[in-house]
Amino acid sequence: MPQPLHSLRPQMILAELRDYLAEHRRVSLQDMAHRFDADMHALRGMLATLERKGRVRKLPAGSVCGTCARCDQAAPELYEWVDAPGDAAPPTAGPV
């Protein structure tokens, strides 16, 4: 079972969130909250940091995650990983 985000250091939290997004490409806020056992409001703050760095973008309302398109949410809040120039594979543990 994954360790809750609130028990980790901030840099480790961002690194895990970054790695998860890089691996899954498009992820709903609800999915991340479930995966990391974290409050959605707290995750939005971390995602905002990754957005400022140009690594993540919030998708417009009505976007689909690309997995099954059968989400039970009326309008899921989706985030998408943004590859940096030169990225060959999802990142591994390291600086955010």
C-alpha positions in Angstrom: 0.0 0.0 0.0 1.4 3.4 -0.9 2.6 5.7 1.9 0.2 8.7 2.4 1.6 12.0 0.9 1.2 13.9 4.2 3.8 11.7 5.9 6.5 12.4 3.3 8.9 15.3 2.8 7.7 17.9 0.2 10.4 17.1 -2.4 9.7 13.4 -2.2 6.0 14.2 -2.6 6.6 16.2 -5.7 8.9 13.5 -7.1 6.4 10.8 -6.6 3.6 12.9 -8.1 5.8 13.8 -11.0 6.8 10.2 -11.6 3.1 9.0 -11.4 2.0 11.7 -14.0 4.9 10.9 -16.3 4.1 7.2 -16.2 0.3 7.6 -16.7 0.4 10.7 -18.9 -3.2 11.9 -18.1 -4.6 11.5 -14.6 -7.7 12.8 -12.8 -7.3 14.7 -9.6 -9.6 12.1 -8.0 -7.3 9.2 -9.1 -4.2 11.0 -7.7 -6.0 11.6 -4.4 -6.9 8.0 -4.2 -3.4 6.7 -5.2 -1.6 9.0 -2.7 -4.2 9.0 0.0 -4.1 12.8 -0.1 -6.5 15.7 0.0 -7.4 17.1 -3.4 -6.8 20.7 -2.3 -3.3 19.8 -1.2 -2.6 18.0 -4.5 -3.8 21.1 -6.4 -1.0 23.1 -4.7 1.6 20.5 -5.7 0.3 20.3 -9.2 0.4 24.2 -9.4 4.2 23.9 -8.7 4.6 21.4 -11.5 2.5 23.6 -13.8 4.7 26.6 -13.1 7.7 24.5 -14.1 6.0 23.6 -17.3 5.9 19.8 -16.5 2.2 19.4 -16.1 -0.9 21.1 -17.6 -4.4 21.2 -16.4 -6.7 20.0 -19.2 -9.9 22.0 -20.2 -13.2 20.8 -18.8 -14.7 18.1 -20.9 -11.4 16.4 -21.7 -11.1 12.7 -21.4 -8.2 10.8 -19.7 -7.7 8.5 -22.7 -8.0 5.3 -20.8 -11.7 4.3 -21.0 -13.7 7.5 -21.3 -16.3 6.1 -18.9 -15.5 8.2 -15.9 -18.4 8.5 -13.4 -17.5 12.1 -12.7 -19.6 14.8 -14.6 -16.4 16.8 -15.4 -13.2 15.2 -14.0 -10.3 17.6 -13.3 -7.6 16.2 -15.5 -3.9 16.8 -15.6 -1.4 15.9 -18.3 2.3 15.3 -18.2 4.4 17.6 -20.5 7.6 16.1 -21.9 10.6 18.5 -21.7 12.8 18.7 -24.8 15.1 15.7 -24.7 13.0 13.6 -22.5 13.4 10.0 -23.6 11.5 8.2 -20.8 9.5 9.0 -17.7 11.8 10.4 -15.0 13.1 8.4 -12.1 13.8 9.7 -8.6 15.7 12.9 -8.6 15.2 16.6 -8.3 11.9 18.1 -9.4 
